[in-house]
C-alpha cells in the first residue's frame, strides 16, 4: 500500500494507512476453495481525485513518502492528530533533498496558478488593468501564497485540511452535476414535444413511457454491502462456491493492491455485477451516466455504514465488524435511481426559469454583437470609399504631371536636334535673358555713318577730342567700313 493512496483516496491527505501491513494470509480449506494463482502486480496507479490541484497533491505525497523519518512518524500518528495538523510539524525533520524538491514543486504550482489567473483576466477583462496576483491567490487555500518560494509546515497543514474538505464536498458536487444533467435532459424532452403536433406528441409520450418500463424491468438488485450482494460477487466474479463464503477471504481477494484497506475505487468495483442487472450500454432505455451515479450512491451508502472513522477507507477490522451486523444479514431492499428521482418539480421549475434568463441574456448579447457587426461594416464601407477617392486623386495628379512635362527629344544617328527658334526670322527669335524688346519707334535708326553720329550724344563726333589715352587715327590709316562696327 502506498502512502499516496492514503492521501489521495481517503480525503485525509496524509492518512496513517501507509504503513498498515498486508492482511495476514487466511487459513482456509484448499480442497473447497481454489484461490486465484498469485501473479506479480504492478504498483497501483495514483487515482485522480478530481481536484484542480490533484497533480500538485500527488507529487507532494510521492516525495514525502521517500523520507524514512516522515514515514515512521506517520506510522505512529493517529487519525485525529493528522486532522489537527500535528503530523505537518514533522516536515522540519525531513531530508534536505526532499525539502528542496518540495520547494521546487511549490514554485511550479504558484507559477501555474498565476498563469491561470492571467488567462482568466485576459478572457474577462482584457489588459486594461494590472492583476493583483497576491489578492487572487488567496482563493487557493491549499498553499501559503505569501511565501511562494519555499514549502513550509504551514503549506503541508493547508494541503491536508484543504484536501480533506474538498474531497468531502466532491461527492456533493458530483450529485449536483448529475441533477443538472437529468433536468436538462427532461427540459430538452419537453421542448421537443412543443415542436410536435398532437398526434406526434402522443406517440412520443407513449414511447417515453415504454422505455421507462423496459428500464425498470430488471432482476432484483441486492442491497450494496450486504451478505447476499458479496456472495454473488464471490460466486460469479471469483468463481467460488457460495457455501464457502468467508468475509476475511473475500476482503483479501478484493483488496487489489494489498494495502489492508478498501478504498473508494475498490469498493465501487464490487458493485459492477449489480449495475449490470440494471444497465446495458446497447439498450436505448439505459443511460450510462445514470449507471455511474448509481455506482456512486452504492459506494456512499457502504462508506456511511462501514467506515466508522470516516477516513474514506474501509479497514479489515471495519469490514469484519460490519459483517456481524443485522443490516449485513437481513438488509432492506435497495431503491434504484428510477425509484428516486434526482430532482423535484420545484427544482425543475427553477431550473427552467434559470435557462430562460440565460437564453434572454444570450439573445441580448447576440443582438448587441449584431449591432457592433453592422457598425463595423458601415465603418469599413466608409474606409473603402475614402480609399477609392484617394486612389482617384492620386491618379488625377499623375495625369496632370504627365501633361505638363516637356516632350522628350529622340535623336537618331548624327542628326542635330532642331533648336527652338532656329531658322526663324530675327524678329521672331526669342531674346536672351536680360534683354528687353526695343520699342517700335526706336527701330528705324539710320545705319549710315553720318546718321549714326547725329543726334546721339553718346556717339563721339568727328571733331570732338578723344578721351585720355586714345589717339586719333593717322590720316593715312585705312578706312574701316562702317558696316564692320554694326552690331546686330
Secondary structure, DSSP 8 states (H G I E B T S, - for coil): --HHHHHHTSSSTT-GGGG----------TTT-------------------TTHHHHHHHHHHHTT-HHHHHHHHT--HHHHHTTTGGGGGGGS-HHHHHHHHHHHHHHHHHHHHHHHHHHHHHHTTSS---HHHHHTT-TTS-TT--S---HHHHHHHHHHHHHHHHHHHHHHHHHHHHHHHHHHHHHHHHHHTS-HHHHHHHHHHHHHHHHHHH-------TTSHHHHHHHHHHTS---GGG--HHHHHHHH-TT-SSEE-HHHHHHTTHHHHHHH--TT-TT--HHHHHHHHHHHHHHHHHHH-TT-SS-EEHHHHHHHTTSHHHHS------GGGS-SS-HHHHHHHHHHHHHHHHHHHHHHHHHHHHHHHHHHHHHHHHHHHHHHHHHHHHHHHHHHHHS-------TT-----TTTTS-GGGS---TT-----GGGS----SHHHHHTT-TTS--TTS---TT-----TTS----GGGG---
